[in-house]
Amino acid sequence: MRWSDIWGQGRAGLSAPRSPCRIRHELRSLVKEAGFSRVHLRITTNLLRFPSLERYVPGYLAATPIAARLSTIDNRGRAALISDIANALQNFVDDDGLAAPIENHVVVAYK
């Protein structure tokens, strides 16, 4: 099992990740629809640190929308998928573990 089999319109039938522009628009709309005004959206980039890439990937995947699909994959397939993702992240590993940039959308609004 490869990441491309799970993400996108592959066998899992999931949508591809949304573009940052679309996320900003959707987030702003949700906040306004909830009755908030003076919506201020700020995108920040931080450095994600985790001591073990091999432990980070399964934990991260368990917190994503594909977690339910992952639970249906046998152990061998899940291990192959995690290995595929870990290999793709190798450029973000230093002597202290995973060091990857991560984008955050911070919203401040008033009600």
Residue, then its C-alpha position, 0 to 999 in steps of 0.5 A: m500500500r502506498w500513500s497515493d493509494i490512500w490520498g487523492q481519488g485512489r482506492a480510498g476515494l478521499s479528496a485531495p488536500r485543499s489548496p491554501c487559498r481555498i482553506r483560507h476562504e472556507l475558514r473565513s466563511l465558517v467564522k463569519e457564519a458562526g456570527f463572528s465579525r472583524v475576522h483577522l486571519r494570519i498564516t504562520t509557519n513554524l518548525l515541527r520537531f519530533p524525536s522519531l520520524e518512525r513514531y511521528v508518522p503513525g501518530y499523525l496519521a491517526a489524527t487525520p481524516i484518513a484514520a478510519r481507512l487506515s484501520t481497515i488496512d492489514n499490518r503489512g499494508r499499514a507498515a508499507l504506507i508508513s514507510d512510504i511516508a517516512n521515506a518522503l520525509q527523510n529530507f526533514v530529518d536531522d540529528d535530533g529527529l524530524a524538523a519539518p515546516i508546518e503551516n498554521h491558520v490563526v483566526v482572531a475574531y469578535k462576537 
